Amino acid sequence: MQPFPHYPLLWGETPIHPLPRFAEAVGLGECWIKRDDLTGIALGGNKLRKLEYLLGEALSKGCDLLITGGSPQSNHARLTAAVARKAGMDVWLCFAGSNPGVEQGNLLLDKLFGATVHMTGQYGSEALLAAMKELAQQAEQEGRKPYVIPVGGSTPIGDYGYKRAWDEWLRQADKLGLPPMDYLVVPVGTGGTLAGLAAGQALSPAPVQLVGISVWQRASTAHRETLELMRSLLAALGVAEGREGTFSIFDEYIGPKYGVPSVEGIQAIRLLAQTEGILVDPVYTAKALAGVIDLARRGDWRGKRVLFWHTGGTPALFTHAQNLMDEVNKK
Ligand SMILES: *Cc1c(COP(=O)(O)O)cnc(C)c1O
């Protein structure tokens, strides 16, 4: 029995496979990767797991319009636009600020999906949510049935997708006979992905330390917000208070700021590309991978077994082409 309506979007389990050349290059005992960049629709990414449940709820309520937002290069907005179309719905995107910036990467894809873009003049998740709710009221006055999805799709219903993802990887690990992992590493934006995994851990414990690498907020804020998201999800599932997953969050790898590539992140992109032929994105996964590389090389994680959870985002490689080329050409 599923606690929330489900609209299937993924093709099945995402692959898990080892990264032997990468692990050797950085001094890890083993490194495995969970490929949520290959979730199957519109270039993939973690948001599809959340959208399976968010869309499920929207359709069960008879909605005909999805409204969401974020930065103009939001992966979440791109994937919401794609799945709205698949479900026969319209989509309005509320973006931060007034200048959408370069029409490449995710923004280009939003336009291809025919999304209506609203520049809000606002910044921050809460201000954007308020702008979305205002638009939803307008839509209702026009006779539409809108469904508002907060930034990153991080609500208990969305995050439930990552509780299910936790169960999926436990099943896979069992089937493949994987050795126990020391660390499971995932990037942290709004924290919903990590919150879902931590809720999964609370309900089906496995001896792995959950580690989030923040790409946006300081560790204390990210930790508090992720904890709140995990607790709301567990409460929505009717789990008694006190049963929780535990996780730690690093904030040393944010670089200049959210959305701006870091030198270490670009080096991580090149290292994974040149050892394994796999691409990570400059905004989330490269920064998380830079954390793994640093912790392994500093010695704290030397010889350990790490599961790196690839959350997608690769269209942003092209948005940041100039930044990447500048760094590549230096070497
Ligand atoms: C949104 C996103 C994340 C962060 O997920 P949260 O649930 O917001 O923490 C990580 N990686 C990519 C590629 C994303 O698009």
PDBQT file of the ligand as one rigid body, heavy atoms in Angstrom, charges set to zero:
ROOT
HETATM    1  C1  LIG A 401      17.646  19.771  -6.841  1.00  0.00    +0.000 C 
HETATM    2  C2  LIG A 401      18.920  19.058  -7.025  1.00  0.00    +0.000 A 
HETATM    3  C3  LIG A 401      19.649  18.564  -5.928  1.00  0.00    +0.000 A 
HETATM    4  C4  LIG A 401      19.270  18.832  -4.504  1.00  0.00    +0.000 C 
HETATM    5  O1  LIG A 401      18.114  18.195  -4.096  1.00  0.00    +0.000 OA
HETATM    6  P1  LIG A 401      17.372  18.743  -2.791  1.00  0.00    +0.000 P 
HETATM    7  O2  LIG A 401      16.318  17.747  -2.570  1.00  0.00    +0.000 OA
HETATM    8  O3  LIG A 401      16.845  20.114  -3.123  1.00  0.00    +0.000 OA
HETATM    9  O4  LIG A 401      18.373  18.830  -1.690  1.00  0.00    +0.000 OA
HETATM   10  C5  LIG A 401      20.805  17.855  -6.169  1.00  0.00    +0.000 A 
HETATM   11  N1  LIG A 401      21.238  17.646  -7.418  1.00  0.00    +0.000 NA
HETATM   12  C6  LIG A 401      20.582  18.116  -8.497  1.00  0.00    +0.000 A 
HETATM   13  C7  LIG A 401      21.156  17.867  -9.838  1.00  0.00    +0.000 C 
HETATM   14  C8  LIG A 401      19.399  18.833  -8.338  1.00  0.00    +0.000 A 
HETATM   15  O5  LIG A 401      18.751  19.297  -9.410  1.00  0.00    +0.000 OA
ENDROOT
TORSDOF 0
